[in-house]
């Protein structure tokens, strides 16, 4: 499915290419960006074409809401392998491009990256082919509006030399994360926090603490625009499935009477409750549970449901219980338009009242969509 999607996007993008000069010297070899040779105006057009191809028998998209073109990313996961620090080569998992700078990074985290590259040069990196070594990833995070930075070293095993190197980096928060399995992951158990152990982002006065393993949208400016629309569509007793650190729940609490956030990761629920206390928002509660297990026990208890699932989408069985829950409105934020299109079939009693697309990831094929579905 992923390969077919990539082929489809490439075929749509081809007529738009060679309309801009790439800002990155590694474009073409690095696997991070695919559209830097396409003008931003044309990027928005091709994404609109892509969406209209997916939803041609359901609805028509008139435009994709733009974002800033560069310098927007809140997070970047750099591989440390084979004496290099960077991203994998396009189409070659076993090769790493040594990235000295990236125009997608915000200014503050770009400075941290320069330090991290230099300071980590002599550290024993991890060979993911033979599974030996120490330093696996260098993960940078930044809050767009608060300008706070985080640098995480993901290690195969605890190492004092890596700790000492990380302590020298000038970031607002730093962490040592241990991931010792064979899977290629840039997260794991937080072994040690240096300084605060978190950074803070702020959306319209609502503060969010972001920890090393916290999921948070990669484009704060674009996410804020989406959250405002979610809040405007929210009402009554609201259920937020896949709530993460509670960012949507706490934002929607401005308009809803009561909000219940459900998330399977206990660390995220802990952060959500901390964010709740930080903002003194009293009409929210957060529950650690699997979405499917939670939905099995609920009937006619919610007026509105917010869905912001992972890229794989919502499990089909969740829709069975969602139909029995019978909310007046479902608000679906999706980073996978194809998955959302397939899932509409599970909601025959609902109609799409509004559908909008947002360019959360400029220079890449990814698109974020927001649909409001009302009960017929």
C-alpha positions in Angstrom: 0.0 0.0 0.0 2.8 2.4 0.9 4.7 1.7 -2.3 1.5 2.2 -4.4 0.8 5.5 -2.7 4.3 6.7 -3.3 4.0 5.8 -7.0 0.7 7.6 -7.3 2.0 10.8 -5.7 5.2 10.7 -7.8 3.1 10.5 -11.0 0.9 13.4 -9.9 4.0 15.4 -8.9 6.0 14.9 -12.1 4.4 17.7 -14.2 5.1 20.2 -11.3 8.8 19.4 -10.9 11.7 21.8 -11.8 9.6 24.8 -10.7 11.8 25.7 -7.7 15.4 25.6 -6.7 16.0 23.2 -3.7 17.2 25.0 -0.6 19.0 21.9 0.7 22.3 20.6 -0.7 21.3 17.1 0.2 18.0 17.1 -1.8 17.8 14.2 -4.1 20.0 11.9 -2.0 18.4 12.4 1.5 15.1 10.6 2.0 13.6 13.4 4.1 12.1 15.7 1.4 10.7 14.9 -2.0 9.2 18.2 -3.2 11.9 20.9 -2.8 12.2 21.1 -6.6 8.5 22.0 -6.8 7.3 25.6 -6.0 5.2 25.8 -2.9 2.2 27.0 -4.9 2.5 23.9 -7.0 3.0 21.7 -4.0 -0.4 22.8 -2.7 -2.0 22.2 -6.2 -0.6 18.7 -6.5 -1.8 17.8 -3.0 -5.2 19.1 -3.9 -5.1 16.9 -7.1 -4.0 13.9 -4.9 -6.9 14.4 -2.5 -9.5 14.9 -5.2 -8.3 11.6 -6.8 -8.9 9.8 -3.5 -12.3 11.4 -2.7 -13.6 11.8 -6.3 -16.8 10.0 -5.6 -17.4 11.5 -2.1 -16.5 15.2 -2.1 -14.3 17.9 -3.8 -11.4 19.7 -2.2 -11.1 23.3 -3.4 -7.8 24.1 -1.7 -5.2 23.0 0.8 -4.5 25.4 3.7 -0.8 26.5 3.4 1.9 26.5 6.1 5.3 28.2 6.3 7.5 26.5 3.7 10.6 25.9 5.7 11.7 26.1 9.3 8.6 24.5 10.7 9.6 21.1 12.1 9.3 20.6 15.8 11.0 17.2 15.7 13.8 15.5 13.7 15.2 12.0 14.4 18.8 11.8 13.1 20.4 8.4 12.7 23.9 7.8 14.2 25.6 5.0 12.2 28.7 4.2 10.2 30.5 7.4 11.5 27.7 9.6 10.1 25.0 11.7 11.6 22.0 12.3 9.4 19.1 10.7 7.5 18.9 7.6 5.4 19.5 7.7 1.7 16.4 7.8 -0.4 15.5 4.3 -1.3 18.4 2.7 0.6 17.7 1.9 4.2 21.3 0.7 4.9 23.0 3.9 3.8 23.1 7.2 5.8 23.6 10.7 4.4 25.7 12.8 6.6 23.5 15.9 7.2 25.2 19.1 8.3 22.1 21.3 8.2 18.4 21.0 7.3 16.2 23.9 6.2 13.1 22.2 7.7 14.6 22.7 11.2 13.7 25.8 13.2 16.6 28.2 14.0 17.1 27.2 17.6 17.1 23.5 17.0 19.4 24.0 14.0 22.0 25.5 16.3 21.6 22.6 18.7 22.1 20.2 15.8 25.4 21.8 14.9 26.6 21.3 18.5 25.3 17.7 18.7 27.0 16.7 15.5 30.3 18.0 16.6 30.2 16.8 20.2 29.0 13.3 19.2 31.7 12.8 16.5 33.9 10.5 18.6 31.1 8.6 20.3 30.7 4.9 19.4 27.7 4.8 17.1 25.4 1.9 16.5 25.7 -0.4 13.5 22.1 -1.4 12.8 23.3 -4.1 10.3 25.3 -6.2 12.8 23.6 -4.7 15.9 26.6 -3.5 17.7 27.5 -0.1 19.2 26.1 2.5 21.5 24.6 5.8 20.0 21.6 5.0 17.8 19.7 8.3 17.3 20.0 12.0 18.1 16.5 13.4 18.4 15.9 17.1 18.3 12.7 18.7 19.5 11.6 22.4 19.6 8.5 24.3 20.6 7.7 26.7 17.8 6.0 29.4 19.8 8.0 29.1 23.1 11.4 28.5 21.3 12.5 25.9 23.8 14.8 23.1 22.6 15.4 19.5 23.5 18.2 17.1 22.5 17.9 13.3 23.2 20.5 10.6 22.7 18.9 7.2 22.1 21.4 4.5 23.2 21.7 0.8 22.8 23.0 0.7 26.4 23.8 3.2 29.1 27.1 4.9 28.6 28.8 7.6 30.7 30.7 9.0 27.8 27.4 9.7 26.0 26.0 11.3 29.1 29.0 13.6 29.4 28.8 14.6 25.7 25.1 15.3 26.0 25.6 17.5 29.0 27.8 19.9 26.9 25.0 20.6 24.4 23.3 23.9 24.9 19.6 22.8 24.9 16.8 23.7 27.3 16.2 20.0 28.0 18.3 16.8 27.4 17.7 13.1 28.0 19.3 9.8 27.7 16.9 7.2 26.3 17.7 3.5 26.3 16.4 1.3 23.5 18.2 -2.1 23.4 15.9 -4.1 21.1 16.7 -5.0 17.5 13.8 -2.9 16.2 14.8 0.4 14.6 13.1 2.8 17.0 14.1 6.3 18.1 12.4 6.1 21.5 12.6 3.9 24.6 13.0 4.0 28.4 14.1 7.4 29.7 17.2 6.5 31.7 18.2 10.0 32.6 16.9 13.6 32.3 19.2 16.6 32.2 17.8 19.9 33.2 13.9 19.9 33.1 13.3 16.7 31.2 10.6 18.5 29.1 10.0 21.5 26.9 6.9 23.7 26.8 4.7 24.7 23.9 1.8 27.1 24.1 -1.4 27.3 21.9 -3.6 30.4 22.5 -2.6 30.5 26.1 -2.8 26.8 26.8 0.5 25.3 27.8 1.7 21.8 27.0 4.7 20.0 28.4 6.4 17.8 25.9 8.6 14.9 27.2 11.2 12.9 25.3 8.7 10.2 24.2 5.6 12.5 23.9 3.8 12.6 20.6 3.2 16.2 19.5 2.3 17.6 16.1 5.4 18.4 14.0 4.1 21.7 12.8 2.8 23.9 15.6 1.5 26.7 13.5 -0.5 24.4 11.3 -1.7 22.3 14.3 -2.9 25.4 16.0 -5.1 26.3 13.0 -6.5 22.7 13.0 -7.1 22.7 16.8 -9.0 26.0 16.6 -11.4 24.4 14.1 -11.8 21.3 16.2 -12.7 23.5 19.2 -15.2 25.4 17.2 -16.9 22.2 16.2 -16.9 20.8 19.7 -19.8 20.8 22.1 -21.5 18.9 25.0 -20.0 15.8 26.5 -16.9 15.1 24.3 -14.8 12.0 23.9 -11.3 12.3 22.6 -9.9 8.9 21.5 -6.2 8.5 21.0 -5.7 11.7 23.0 -1.9 11.5 23.6 -0.7 14.2 25.9 -4.2 15.8 25.9 -3.4 18.6 23.4 -6.8 18.4 21.6 -8.7 17.6 24.7 -7.5 20.6 26.6 -8.0 22.9 23.6 -11.6 21.6 23.0 -12.4 22.0 26.7 -13.0 25.7 25.9 -16.1 24.8 24.0 -17.2 21.5 25.4 -19.0 21.0 28.7 -17.0 17.9 29.7 -14.1 16.2 27.9 -12.8 12.6 28.4 -9.5 11.7 26.8 -8.6 8.1 26.2 -5.0 7.0 25.5 -3.3 3.6 25.7 0.2 4.9 26.7 0.4 5.5 30.5 3.3 8.0 30.1 1.1 10.1 27.7 -1.8 10.0 30.2 0.5 11.2 33.0 1.6 14.1 30.8 -2.0 14.9 29.9 -3.0 15.1 33.6 0.1 17.3 34.2 -1.0 19.6 31.4 -4.5 19.7 32.8 -3.1 20.8 36.2 -0.7 23.3 34.5 -3.6 25.1 32.8 -6.1 24.6 35.7 -8.7 23.1 33.3 -11.2 21.3 35.4 -13.7 19.9 32.9 -11.4 17.2 31.6 -10.4 13.7 32.7 -7.9 11.3 31.1 -8.1 7.5 31.1 -5.4 5.0 30.2 -7.1 2.4 28.1 -7.2 0.8 24.7 -9.7 2.6 22.5 -11.5 -0.6 21.5 -11.7 -1.9 25.1 -13.0 1.4 26.3 -15.6 1.7 23.6 -17.1 -1.7 24.4 -18.5 -0.4 27.7 -20.0 2.9 26.6 -23.5 3.7 25.3 -25.1 7.0 24.5 -22.8 8.9 26.9 -21.2 11.4 24.5 -22.5 14.1 22.2 -19.3 14.5 20.2 -16.3 12.2 19.5 -12.8 13.4 18.3 -10.6 10.9 16.5 -7.0 11.6 15.9 -5.6 8.0 15.3 -2.1 6.9 14.3 -1.3 6.6 10.5 -2.8 3.1 10.4 -6.2 4.6 11.2 -9.1 3.4 13.4 -9.6 -0.3 14.1 -12.8 -1.4 12.3 -14.3 -2.8 15.5 -14.1 0.6 17.1 -16.6 1.8 14.6 -19.1 -0.9 15.6 -19.1 0.5 19.2 -18.9 4.1 17.9 -22.2 3.5 16.1 -23.7 2.1 19.2 -22.4 5.1 21.1 -24.5 7.2 18.6 -22.8 10.6 19.1 -24.4 13.6 17.3 -21.0 14.5 15.8 -17.6 12.9 14.9 -14.6 15.1 14.3 -11.8 13.1 12.5 -8.3 14.5 12.2 -6.3 12.2 9.9 -2.7 12.1 8.6 -3.7 9.3 6.2 -6.5 10.4 3.8 -6.7 7.0 2.2 -7.4 5.3 5.5 -10.1 7.9 6.3 -11.7 7.3 2.9 -11.8 3.6 3.5 -13.3 4.1 7.0 -16.2 6.2 5.9 -18.0 3.0 4.9 -18.2 2.1 8.6 -20.2 5.3 9.4 -23.4 4.9 7.1 -25.5 6.9 9.6 -23.2 10.0 9.3 -22.7 12.6 6.6 -19.6 14.8 6.0 -20.6 18.3 6.9 -17.2 19.8 6.3 -13.8 18.6 5.1 -10.6 20.6 5.0 -7.0 19.8 4.1 -3.9 21.3 5.8 -0.3 21.2 4.6 1.2 20.0 7.9 4.4 18.8 6.1 5.6 21.1 3.3 8.3 19.7 1.0 6.9 16.2 1.6 3.9 14.2 0.2 2.1 14.1 3.6 -1.2 15.9 4.2 -3.4 16.4 7.2 -7.2 16.4 6.9 -10.0 17.4 9.2 -13.6 16.1 8.7 -16.7 16.9 10.6 -19.4 14.2 10.3 -22.9 14.8 11.6 -25.5 12.2 12.3 -28.1 12.0 9.5 
